[in-house]
Amino acid sequence: MFNKRNKPEINFETSNWAVRKFAGIRPATDFLPKKFKNLPAFVNKERHMVDSVKTVKACPGIKDYLSLGYVIPAWCDMEFMPQGNNIIGRYSDPSYNHAIHGAEQLGDFLENTYKVRTPLKLDNPWRIWASKGWSILYLPLFYHEELNYEAVPGIIDHDLGALHSPINIMLKEPVYTSIKQGDPLVQIIPIKREEVTLRTGKETETSYLRNIAINSMNMMSFKGWQRFMKDKKVFKLKAEDTDLPE
């Protein structure tokens, strides 16, 4: 499906009004980790930016990653209690539940990352479909270190596959884990499927000249170089049907 401006769309639809209203899909920039938001921008700030010492908060790669795409938040309260290779779960909305993969299906894969060996397949209230040629990359919330759960990364071709796909998560440690309605579950990034070629080879004159040209921007302003070397990533959101029926 394409909108009137012929722009690609990713569609998330649900019959649950409360989810649309209070736990809707939101831009990833709305879910910055607390420690990252509270981190000062500078270790030492001087009059000119080029003389200042910045913290990791100024890293354009990390900032762009944290704000890339969207986030699916929890649609209700959830709590999980690991018991051996089993997990007991309870939901504030009993219409939701989860399925599991058996621990034997993982073998020793990812055993250093997830101490609880049973993946949870959370019921997903959203029906998802995309414009032709578009997929969605599902990513764990890597920088949210305070969370005891993590989404399992993967890619789904939502222009071809089933509209309903569970959200797969795993617990890091075998302890009681609470997920509140609205907490972030998984970061989603739309990607276009198209042929890409990665070329390796001897350094060319083009790369040499590009490097000189880019480095010359470092001295254009006391404010620094970052504003010249990155472009805006646009992830629009159009939330529909969130008013009570009249």
Secondary structure as the mmCIF struct_conf table of DSSP 4:
data_model
#
loop_
_struct_conf.conf_type_id
_struct_conf.id
_struct_conf.beg_label_comp_id
_struct_conf.beg_label_asym_id
_struct_conf.beg_label_seq_id
_struct_conf.end_label_comp_id
_struct_conf.end_label_asym_id
_struct_conf.end_label_seq_id
STRN STRN1 PHE A 2 PHE A 2
TURN_TY1_P TURN_TY1_P1 LYS A 4 ARG A 5
STRN STRN2 PRO A 8 PRO A 8
STRN STRN3 ILE A 10 GLU A 13
BEND BEND1 SER A 15 SER A 15
HELX_RH_AL_P HELX_RH_AL_P1 TRP A 17 PHE A 22
BEND BEND2 ALA A 23 ALA A 23
STRN STRN4 ARG A 26 PRO A 27
HELX_RH_3T_P HELX_RH_3T_P1 ALA A 28 PHE A 31
HELX_RH_AL_P HELX_RH_AL_P2 LYS A 34 ASN A 38
BEND BEND3 LEU A 39 LEU A 39
BEND BEND4 ALA A 41 ALA A 41
STRN STRN5 PHE A 42 ASN A 44
BEND BEND5 ARG A 47 HIS A 48
HELX_RH_3T_P HELX_RH_3T_P2 MET A 49 ASP A 51
STRN STRN6 VAL A 53 LYS A 54
HELX_RH_3T_P HELX_RH_3T_P3 VAL A 56 ALA A 58
HELX_RH_AL_P HELX_RH_AL_P3 PRO A 60 LEU A 66
TURN_TY1_P TURN_TY1_P2 SER A 67 SER A 67
BEND BEND6 LEU A 68 GLY A 69
STRN STRN7 TYR A 70 PRO A 73
HELX_LH_PP_P HELX_LH_PP_P1 ALA A 74 ALA A 74
BEND BEND7 TRP A 75 CYS A 76
STRN STRN8 MET A 78 GLN A 83
TURN_TY1_P TURN_TY1_P3 GLY A 84 ASN A 85
STRN STRN9 ASN A 86 TYR A 91
BEND BEND8 SER A 92 ASP A 93
TURN_TY1_P TURN_TY1_P4 PRO A 94 SER A 95
STRN STRN10 HIS A 98 ILE A 100
HELX_RH_3T_P HELX_RH_3T_P4 ALA A 103 GLN A 105
TURN_TY1_P TURN_TY1_P5 LEU A 106 THR A 113
BEND BEND9 LYS A 115 VAL A 116
STRN STRN11 LEU A 120 LEU A 122
STRN STRN12 ARG A 127 ALA A 130
TURN_TY1_P TURN_TY1_P6 LYS A 132 GLY A 133
STRN STRN13 TRP A 134 LEU A 139
TURN_TY1_P TURN_TY1_P7 PHE A 142 TYR A 143
TURN_TY1_P TURN_TY1_P8 GLU A 145 GLU A 146
BEND BEND10 ASN A 148 ASN A 148
STRN STRN14 TYR A 149 ALA A 151
HELX_LH_PP_P HELX_LH_PP_P2 VAL A 152 PRO A 153
STRN STRN15 GLY A 154 ILE A 156
TURN_TY1_P TURN_TY1_P9 HIS A 158 LEU A 160
BEND BEND11 GLY A 161 GLY A 161
BEND BEND12 LEU A 163 LEU A 163
STRN STRN16 ILE A 167 LEU A 171
BEND BEND13 LYS A 172 VAL A 175
STRN STRN17 THR A 177 ILE A 179
TURN_TY1_P TURN_TY1_P10 GLN A 181 GLY A 182
STRN STRN18 PRO A 184 LYS A 192
BEND BEND14 LYS A 202 LYS A 202
HELX_RH_AL_P HELX_RH_AL_P4 GLU A 205 SER A 216
HELX_RH_3T_P HELX_RH_3T_P5 MET A 217 MET A 219
BEND BEND15 MET A 220 MET A 220
TURN_TY1_P TURN_TY1_P11 PHE A 222 LYS A 223
BEND BEND16 TRP A 225 TRP A 225
HELX_RH_3T_P HELX_RH_3T_P6 GLN A 226 PHE A 228
BEND BEND17 MET A 229 MET A 229
BEND BEND18 ASP A 241 ASP A 241
BEND BEND19 ASP A 243 ASP A 243
HELX_LH_PP_P HELX_LH_PP_P3 LEU A 244 PRO A 245
#
